[in-house]
Amino acid sequence: MRQLYSTKQMAGGTCIMKLWSRRTGEEKQQAQLLENEQQQLMQEIRQAHADWVLAYKRLDYVIEKEQIDYAVYALEAAEKRFEMLLKQAKQMKLSGVDVPRGRVMHG
């Protein structure tokens, strides 16, 4: 009888270990998903910064009024996207180490 009790106790312990292991696996999976999301956001920030820099430089080469209007519109759109992504990164408490340093114009 004592051995049966020990077996039940061990079975319960095994069950608890499986639940703990499953929970730990789920937490690892969630952590991996969060890390992937953060890496994707950092890549989007880098691309948005490059787009913003390109739009800013494009202003130097426009001549006609329509080109100027488009260049300004593209610059404002790129700037807004870059700022939006930076806010998102701040909300996720991402480090600014990998975020490109650039002047963000407010207006």
N, C-alpha and C positions, 0 to 999 in steps of 0.2 A: 504494500500500500504506500509505503514511504517513497518508493521508487516511482510509482505512478504519479504521486504528488509532484515530485521533482520534474518528471516529464511534462506535466501540465504547466508547471512554473516555467520550464525552459521553453515550452511551446508559446506561452504568453510572452516571454522575453524575446523570442524569435519574431513573433508577430510585431512587437513594439519596434524591434530593430528594422524590420521590413518597412514599417510605416515611417520611421525616422529616415531611413535610407531613401525612400520614395520622396519624402518631403525635401530632403537635401538635394536630390536629383532635380526636382521641380525648381528649387531655388537656384541651382546652378544653371538650369535652362533659362530661367527668367533673367539671371545676371548676364548670360551670354546674349540674350535678345537685347537687353539694355545696352550692352557694350557695342553690339552691331549697330543699333540705332544711333548711338553716340558717334561712332566712326562715320556712319553715313552722313550725319549732320555736319561733322567737321569737314567732310569732303564737299558737301554742298556750300559750306561757308567759304572754303577756298575757291570754289568755282564762282560763287557770287562776287567775291572780292576781285577776281580776275576780270569778270564781266564789268564790274564797276570801274576798274582802272581803264579798261579798253574804251568804255563809253566816255570816260573823262578825256582820254586822249583823242577820241574821235572829234571832239569839239575844235581841236586845233586845225582840222583839215576840211571843215565845211565852208562852203562859200555862199550858196544861195539860201534864201529865206526858208524854203521848204526843208533843206538839209539841216539848217540850224534848228528848226522846230523839231524835227525828228531826233536830232542828236540830244537836244535838251530833254525830250520825252524819254528817250532810251536811258539817259543818265539818271533821271529821276526814278524810273522804274528799277534800274539796277541798284540804286542807292536804297530804295525802300525794301527790296528783297534782301539785300545784305543786312540792313538794320533789323528786319524781321527775324532772320536766322540768328543774328547775334543775341537778340532777346530770348529766342528759344533756347540757345545754348546757356544763357545766364539762368533761365528757369530750371534747366537740367543740372545747373552747378558744374558745368564743364570748365576745365582749366583753359585759360587763354594762351597757354604756351604754344599750342598748335594753330591758333587763330592768327591769320596774317595781320600784321599791324599796318593800319592805313588810316588816313584822315577820313572821318565820317562827317560829312557836311550835314548840318541840321538846318531845316528851313521851313 
